[in-house]
Amino acid sequence: MSTAKEVTIYDLAKQLNISIATVSRALNDDPVVSKKTKKRIYDLAQELGYRHNRFASSLRKQKTNTIGVIVPKLNSNFIAGVLAGIEKSASEAGFDLIIATSSEDAAKERANALNMFHKRVDGLMVSLSFDTDNLDHFAAFEAKGIPVVFFDRVEEKSDTIKVVIDNYKCGYQATQHLIEQGCQRIAVVTASLKRNVYAQRHKGYVDALFDNKMEADPSLLLVGDLTEQSAIDAAAALLQMERLPDGLLVTNDFAAAVIMQILKESNVRIPEDIAIVGFNNDVISKLIEPQLTTIDYPGMDMGAIAARNLVNHLKGIADIRQTSTVVVRTELIVRASSLKNKPKD
């Protein structure tokens, strides 16, 4: 089967008996071309199936109007919210997205970064994988003047712009809430402390204990990858402890819900036996019984703010090199899973 010949602006110009320059200007919505002429050109272009050659145009302009996004995973309500926020800010400004996932693998993240570089993205947005230990694979972007914005999982010591929440404050606030509920033995289920989000939440936890004259017991720190299997393993570890903790901070709502379900199946009462706080305010936090106390930080807000900073830089409205860190708002949402001290009627 033969392939139809690609329609060009030369074909449009010839059929309409107007100059190639006029067709080009019309397709780029140049106000020099009258609305009547533009309509003739648009109608014929649609009829013949003309496709704008963005690649050739981008080579001429040295711009692709695309933003690359690298995230650690896609099967996450938080990441879905982030991508929705990025897409909203980017599309409103006329930018397309190229999205890739590292699958929590630093090598794949490096490959994705190289691919984005060769695709000539105008800017890049990145949330780092669990095991990324340096930012060398982003050096080529810096050398070419291509802006990179890091969000959520970042390298705190880098001097690039970062869009984050105050993870330390959140870890402290969640732990303090459990202490105020009378918890004396508080465990933590979290992910790799190499990543800023989990390291800072853990530091907040430790400092809240210290400020309340309590010691952090290393045996109560359970580090995994916050997947379903990791949560199942954490629940088993909690149940095997000689003395069950009376408080639990889980740095992911999905993992917290899995743990809660297993504990309930083992006749552990929540919050009477163990008060639990999650993290992210995912939909599941309101579906689990009892409903889960959690830290709310909207992924959509984080994505929109990060993308807006990048877009404003690309459009020359602002210079992200003048900004070090943008902190997105958070809130502790108290629900039944942590209320040992129920308010009196």
Buried (B, 14 or more C-beta within 10 A) or exposed (E): EEEEEEBBBEBBBEEBEBEEEBBBBBBEEEEEBEEEBBEBBBEBBEEBEBEEEEEEBBEEEEEBBBBBBBBBBEEBBBBBBBBEBBBBBBEEBEBBBBBBBBBBBBEBBBBBBEBBBEEBBBBBBBBBBBBBEEBEBBEBBEEEEBBBBBBBBBBEEBEBBBBBBBBBBBBBBBBBBBBEBEBEBBBBBBBBBEBBBBBBBBBBBBBBBEEEEBEBEEEBBBBBBBBEEBBBBBBEBBEEEEEBBBBBBBBBBBBBBBBBBBBBEEEBEBBEEBBBBBBBBBEBBBEBEBBBBBBBBBBBBBBBBBBBBBBBBBEEEBEBEEBEEBEBEBEBBBBBBBBBEEEEE
